[in-house]
Amino acid sequence: MSFQVEHKMSGDSVSIPLREGHRRSDEKAPYFAEERPGWKGYIEWENYPDKQKEAQEILAKYDFAKPPEYQLEPLPKTNPILEGVRWKQYHAALGPTLRDLPKISWEYVQKEKSPDMIHVLDFPYNGEPPKDRVIEHAITPNPLFFVRNHGGIPKINADDWTLNISGLVREPKRLTLADLKDESKFSRVSNIVSLQCSGTRRIEQIHEYPGDGDELINAPWGEGAIGTARWSGVSLKKVIKYCGGLKDGAGHLEFFGADTYFKKGKVYNYVVSIPWRKVKVHEAILAWEMNGEPLPRIHGYPVRVVVFGYIGARSVKWVYKINAIENPSMAPVQSKEYLYYTPQIGKQNATYSGGFSIQDMPVSSAIMNPIDQQQIIHDGTIKLKGWAYSGGGHWPVRVEVSGDGGSIWYEVDHKKMSDKYFYAWRLWEIDLPVDAEGWLEFCVRCWDNALNTQPTYVRSAWNWDLHVTSSCHRIKIYSINRSRRATAERLKFLEEKGMSITPITQPFPFDLETEEHYLEEVAIRGGRDPVE
Amino acid sequence: MSFQVEHKMSGDSVSIPLREGHRRSDEKAPYFAEERPGWKGYIEWENYPDKQKEAQEILAKYDFAKPPEYQLEPLPKTNPILEGVRWKQYHAALGPTLRDLPKISWEYVQKEKSPDMIHVLDFPYNGEPPKDRVIEHAITPNPLFFVRNHGGIPKINADDWTLNISGLVREPKRLTLADLKDESKFSRVSNIVSLQCSGTRRIEQIHEYPGDGDELINAPWGEGAIGTARWSGVSLKKVIKYCGGLKDGAGHLEFFGADTYFKKGKVYNYVVSIPWRKVKVHEAILAWEMNGEPLPRIHGYPVRVVVFGYIGARSVKWVYKINAIENPSMAPVQSKEYLYYTPQIGKQNATYSGGFSIQDMPVSSAIMNPIDQQQIIHDGTIKLKGWAYSGGGHWPVRVEVSGDGGSIWYEVDHKKMSDKYFYAWRLWEIDLPVDAEGWLEFCVRCWDNALNTQPTYVRSAWNWDLHVTSSCHRIKIYSINRSRRATAERLKFLEEKGMSITPITQPFPFDLETEEHYLEEVAIRGGRDPVE
């Protein structure tokens, strides 16, 4: 797929029609103040139900743009692929503190991300690198790391940043970054960890069967919503211990992000939770470094959570509060989203309780080179490259590739796999023997250390919310095998004429054989029809 | 699929850039005269190699538009879907006799065809009715009969029409329409016969795997390139007998159509052939009536060939000459097109002799209602309708439908199938029990009287020239079963709110359950996580 770069500057001149019965002159201009000095773009909602209610009333006055139809119709060939008009309007409706966030967020994209990123959604910003570049490095450089944001990017001065630890902890505290960095209080940890959005490869589910539109934020990801970095910070367990440990009954930690989140006409901060048992085994850290550098703004500066082996959505950016609670968070992102349904559940019968909550990521993989529909001239071997990952405390042990849609599998040589980590992907490559010509279906599957492997087809695991496309990744390749005589001859003929065989859909201006050859060959076949 | 009606008038202001080294002032205006009085748009090429050569030289001077990329890219949502710029340019390049044919042909479309036709290709005109209307009548009304033309539509006065019978016949003759209609010479025959383009359902092959662009004329047909009519005329066998029968060695009859055909820079009349053994059993007629009316211009007025059970391409329109020959015709449409390849054959190795020539049409079928991606609210039963056909002297005996992608099959009640004919399709309908919800794959297969049935998947029979998509026809349906409690409740709730459940991709503005219901249900499930 190729994309035109054609970006309308975010946040410019967003206009929103009022609903009937509302007049603009009736309104007092909404004003939701910044919460703290040194924090730009952060409104505290969770502590102020009245403010949430006021925002809800303001939002109810507008006729926001309808989510675009991008599942039953082909996706636009633009970059950004989707714009997020509705989300820009939400921010504009709530006045000056949020109005400029689409513009500011876009500036961070330009400053911090590689210029060749595929902008899956302009705002809230969601972007992934081009396929080739996803697997350029076993440790993803920061500018190439995918971004999956749920709101605007707040700008927080590191010196002004604090973290509240509250709820069912014995000694609630407010910590500064200096506190966290104080190695007399907390030993430093550093881990290589992959983060993966559960929407990775969603486009495959959309192409087969459309699902929940979810106001657009269910972005049509390709295979690039995964990346691996060395994250440095402190173990969250140590921080909780520093607060005297948990009170009886506490089973989960709730993380609060400074970004503003909209859902069905209401407004929130970004809030999710993970179970304490995950923290207890040091699989959750508070990180301020990504690959040896301070976190980029777009990735959560100054401090974010990184939860190992879990869906990326739990690794909250711009975290400002941690709340110990009894049960999983009732915040909408935790209770109403990132749910996995059986294929008979959909708009007609879905309930949040009927899906299970996606925390651990399952075993998955993807072919990143070649790409779908590529037409490849080769000599009997095609090189395939990709990634393989398993979350939930597992790691990829074996990768297998098939050139015939999943009948015969070839194992990737272990020497052609990148290093093993408990919490990270492995890159792989293989020179696959390919004799056949024409359209072939290549696919990949990974086996993890618990002997889990992937569902066979997209339809084996399609689900209404379009999460976790972990079925064998399949691409169609048009194989042109130069080691076959007829093909070699035609390629030579084309070379002499200075012509290309691709794209295969463009017809040749010359005949495919001489009349003499045709008659000879048909005669050898006994003519077109039998004689008697 | 929906289409915008947006038609640029054919034949207006076609301009063609000259190749380098050619100047417009160098040229004498090409002029290829009409061949006969009372015939407009007919140039005789086959008798005049010099004229063919001159046309070839003229065509070589131009840089014609490249065929559009419509296989590796999504099809335009316009009607006509494709325009045929290159073919309009070919006609314009050869001067006044052909220049206006795109415009004239389009006038016949407007006059003779139903206004709701889907114009698959503007010029040469190729069109099919909307899916529902394909199966509105067991005998297709003339305005709804699909059209698959290979060139412009010649206008021939019936009184000026003649047919030359030549080649390996004992007494070559020139016959008029009055001769054919003289029942003292030829008994009248009338048969109900389906004609099917071998490109029917080609779009399914294109969607899975692109193939031969073939300068565009390989139009992206849906399921509507099939129709059934009562054709009346005379048996071709009687006409050949009237010419004294065939000489020794004659095995095939070559049909010449008055339309001009372009192929790889050369120019021809439309010429194909069928074997004598097909004629001998009265399976080829010369017809001047279609459903009791004179042939429409667009369907071959005044006289066309109708070959029973064969690919439509052999039923030559505007036939002006029949030539008895020893072997199948070497004309390009017969020897270089309508070939069926094995999936490993493609642009890199295809030869004409390596494909087999499509004459008999195999058993095939299609679901015409509902349509792909439809979202259907039902009470446990969904009505499916469609057509089933088998060529080659066979007829549909049984139709089976599956609601689960081809695991469980339901037989269509024979009382729900239209009448049986030796040479025609049967329409069918079935009330299929559907319990499941969400995305389901419906498919159909037909069994003919020789126990032939259809390949399972498109990929089972994909072929480079994209002909004969006869695999089980599959559509994806989103099932919303109102006889299930949860679904009924949600539909009632939506009805009370005056809201629609479709399109399913548009999110609801309200929560899917109350917080109380959520907590209750999660508790019944033992919480999100185990307790110990």
Interface residues (C-beta under 8 A of the other chain):
Chain A: K66 P67 E69 Q71 L72 P74 E208 Y209 P210 G211 D212 G213 D214 E215 K264 G265 P275 N327 P328 M330 S335 K336 P343 Q344 I345 G346 K347 Q348 N349 A350 T351 Y352 S353 G354 F356 S357 Q373 A436 E437 G438 W439 E441 R459 W462 W464 K476 Y478 I480 N481 R484 A486 T487 R490 L491 I501 P503 I504 T505 Q506 P507 F508 P509 F510 D511 L512 E513 E515 H517 Y518 E520 E521 V522 R525 G527 R528 D529
Chain B: K66 P67 E69 Q71 L72 P74 E208 Y209 P210 G211 D212 G213 D214 E215 K264 G265 P275 N327 P328 M330 S335 K336 P343 Q344 I345 G346 K347 Q348 N349 A350 T351 Y352 S353 G354 F356 S357 Q373 A436 E437 G438 W439 E441 R459 W462 W464 K476 Y478 I480 N481 R484 A486 T487 R490 L491 I501 P503 I504 T505 Q506 P507 F508 P509 F510 D511 L512 E513 E515 H517 Y518 E520 E521 V522 R525 G527 R528 D529
